Amino acid sequence: MQPRVLLLFGLAIPVVFFAAIVILAAQVDGYSHVSQTVSEIGESGSPAELPWKIAALMVALFYLLFSWGIYQFARANSLSAWPAYLVGMFGLASIGIAIFESPHPLHNSIWPCNDAGLHGAAGSCLVLAEGGLGRATGQVFLDSGGADFGIDCAQSHTCFRT
């Protein structure tokens, strides 16, 4: 697959993820977007457990394909491949998040912070990858045959607690 096509999976990730949240949350009686986590949509015993797992695995696959596109782009432009590796690690951690649904102990307890779990591992990879992409390229452009999408990595800031 061409790097350009693989990079478009990065744009599909939030679309699929947020569509899954909106559609599947409606299947869970009493679910609140304000007071509950998205993991609770697909928790064990939820009516949306299987569809959530499928959507989460699809998002994980998209991250892996996106990371392969970043890798190819980096190599073709003599840039560091570390952002690709980190986004790929996020994709792998996302597979674990999907397989070990909440409240499974592995969903939240295999990262050094007890309450961070796979989410903490995955999030750390994305924070590091974002910084690497921003420093390496300043700005990444994806040309989708007529439409240009600009992602200004250097202007994006992600915070997390220590």
N, C-alpha and C positions, 0 to 999 in steps of 0.2 A: 504494500500500500504506500502511496506517495506521502511524504511528510506533511504536505498541505492538508490532505484528507485526515490524517491522524491528528493534526493539531485542531481540527474542527470538533473532535470529540471533547476537547476542553470547553468548548462553548455549549455542547449538549449536556454536559454534567449538571449544571445548575437547573436547566430546564427539566430534565428527567427527575432530579431530586425534589424540586419544589412541586412539580406536578404530582409526584407520589405522596408528598406531605398533604397537599390539598385534597386529593381524591381519596386517599386511604384514611385520613383522619375523620372524614365524614362517616366512615363505617364503624368507628369506635364511639359508642354511646358515652356522652359526657366528656369527651376529650377537649382539653383547652390548650390552644396554641400559646397562651400566656403563662400558664402554671405547670405545664407538663413538657417533658422532653420528647423529641421526635422518636427516640428509641421506644417510648411507651406505645407508639402506634403499632409497632410490630412485636411487642413483648410476647412472651410465652402465654398462650391461651387467648390472645386477642383475635377477634374475627378477621383482622387484617394481617395476621402473622405471616402466612405464606406469601401473599402479594407483596408485603413489605420486604420480605427476604429476597424475592425475585428482583424487585426494584433496586434494593441495596447491592445485590450482586451485579446487576447491570451497571450501576454507577461505578462499582469497583472495576469492572472490565473496561469501562470508558476511561478511568484514570490510568489503567495500564496501557491502553492504546495511546492515550495522550502523552504518557511518558515516553513511549517509543517514538512518537513524533518529535518531542522535544530533543531526544537523543539524536535523531537523524538531523534535525535542524542545527543542533550544536556542533556536530561533527562536520557538517557541510560548511559551516561558517567559522571553524576554528575556535569555538567557544567551549567552556567547561561543560562536561556532561553531568556534573553533580546535581543540578536541578532535576534532570531526568531521572537520576537514581532515586532522589528523595520523593518525587511525585510517584514513582513506581512503588516505593516502600509504603506510601500512603495508600495506594491501590491494594497492596497486599494486606495491610492492616484493615482496610475496609472489608475485605473478604472475611476476616475474622470477626469483625463487628456484625456482619450479616449472619454468619453461621452461629455465633454464640449470642443469641438474642437476649435482651434484657429480661429478667434479672439474673441471667447466667453469671456465675462468678468471674468467668474470663472476659465478659463484656466490659467490666470496670475495674479489674484488679491485677493486671499483669504489667503495668507500668510502674515506675518507682513511686508515683503518687497513688495511694490506694483508690482515690475516687476518680482518677483520670483514665485508667485502663487503656484499652486499645484506642479510645478517642484521643487520649493524651499522646500516645505514640504517633498516631496518624497526624494529629494537628501539628506536632513538633516538626515532622517531616515537611509539611506544607509551608510552615513559617520559614524554615531554612531554605526551601526551594524558591520561595517567593523572593527572598533577599538575594539569592544567587542569580535568579533571572534578571532582577532589576539592576544589579551591578554589572552583569555580563552584557546586557543588551540595552539597558535604559528603557527601551520600548520595543514591544514585539508586535508585529503586524501580520495579520492573516488575510490573505487575499482569496476570497471564495468565488472567483470568477465573476467579478462585477461589483462586489461589495467589499469594502475594506473595513476590518474590525481592528481597532487599536486598543491595546491593553497596556496602560502605563504602569508597569510594575514598580518603578521607583517611587511613585506617588502613593502607593497603597501601603497602609500600615496595619499590622496585625499585633494585637496585644494579648498576652496570656499571663496568668498568675504563676508565681513560682512557689 
